[in-house]
Amino acid sequence: MSDQEDLSKGKQNVDLLDLNNEGAEASGHAPDNTPRTAADLQAVFDVPVKVSAVLGRSQMEVSELLRLDQGTIVELDRKVGEPIDIFINDRLVARGEVVLMENRLGVTMTEIIKAD
């Protein structure tokens, strides 16, 4: 299918280079050996992401769930002092510890989880 046909159907083929410039020579672009910085990602700085810190999990039957009331304690699967999971857009990215900042809870990252 020609580029013109692709455009007429609302599609456009675009060669994208990754941040490490892998494949730059194959795409006809000269390799750029300048180091990459966070400023290179400025175009995505305003993209919202959901950050979640999970203290633990619990599993229960619906009948138990319906009996929960104010003051009920729900036992979680974590022990005191164990790291909590930190998710970004529902993807595990780090582990950390709960900290108290003035009158609010926060999380200190202690381990970054690298993607496979």
Secondary structure, 3 states (H helix, E strand, C coil): CCHHHHHHCCCCCCCCCCCCCCCCCCCCCCCCCCCCCHHHHHHHCCCCCCEEEECCCCCCCHHHHHHCCCCCCCCCCCCCCCCEEEEECCEEEEEEEEEEECCEEEEEEEEECCCC
